[in-house]
Amino acid sequence: QATRWVLIALATAVILARGYLRLRIQRQIISSDIFMFLAWCAAVASACVDIRLAQLGALEKQVMSNLAGYTGGPDQIVQILKLFWAANLPFFTTFYLCKAALLTVYLQIFPPFMRKRRIILWAVIGYVIVSYIVSVAMALFYCWPVQTSWSLDPIKACTPSKGEQIFQLGWALHFAGDLMIFALPWSIVTNLQMGRSMKTGVFCTFLLGIINIVFCLVRFIHVQISTVGSSVPLSLIALWSALDQNIGLVIACLPALRPFFRRKESRDYYGSGPDRYRGTDLGAAEAGRRVTCDPYARELGPDNIVNASGAFDAGSLDDGKRSQSSVVELIRIPIERK
């Protein structure tokens, strides 16, 4: 339980930092922030389910995934099975709200003139919506009537094979969605005109998705092992599920924190004062032009801002209240040679 709450505390800190930066830079909360807050609420609800399971003794080391080794009475077993059934809703909701937050960011990143890529993006959005509905519906109603999900009657109880099918389908839909979301930005990031250090930072931000994919795979392996001989403790499955859930929550928040590090980097690089942009050795190929995604670039003045299509973008200079059509800007900086 300590591990789960440490992860939730970390996610809380990241979400608060995200909200602080959003309000300070853009002066408003956008849809992706709302999705992340709701995902955090769902993660807390999942943690509350684990607390109740621990109180019932279901997370003791000797208790296996099929409740073998559990010493409680029938009433406690029914409560545990009800918690298993109810936990599906916040569990899947956390995953898919994180996906929704990232896809909302992608809608800003993908410029309108990239029609094919935006069509693919909308197809992925449709897939994610359908996957969430199917996953939750399967988890809650595949065993019908729902009372069979916690029935102790061998004749009426939902068969273990159905539970395995629910898990496999839900995991497959979730994992496929993660792969699609992970692959989407690479189609445009590789073509963006930006400095090497900035491109490296963007790559590292998106590569963090690999961590989430790894945890998702490990969770699947542990649960699958538990269906063969029931040799895996329930507490271990709960741990990996918590890691998968909360690591995904933290990683989904990280792209929004990049302005904090960019601001610090730009201050260290350019210094301060009116001459902070002079005397920088950008090389012959970069002379007269520097590409950045810095939201504080409005200090440079409207004559230096163009959008991703090369046209003047005055709308992005509205004192932080920038257009949500794209978060990518090209900044043109005149270099004075000495």
Secondary structure, DSSP 8 states (H G I E B T S, - for coil): -HHHHHHHHHHHHHHHHHHHHHHHHTSS--HHHHHHHHHHHHHHHHHHHHHHHHHTTTTSTT-BTT-TT----HHHHHHHHHHHHHHHHHHHHHHHHHHHHHHHHHHHHS-TT-HHHHHHHHHHHHHHHHHHHHHHHHHHHSSSSGGGGS---TTTS--HHHHHHHHHHHHHHHHHHHHHHHHTTHHHHTT----HHHHHHHHHHHHTHHHHHHHHHHHHHHHHHHTTTT-SBHHHHHHHHHHHHHHHHHHHHHHHHHHHHHHHHHHHHH-SSTTTTTT----TTTTT------GGGGGG-GGGEE-TTSSB-GGGGSTT---SS-S--EE-------
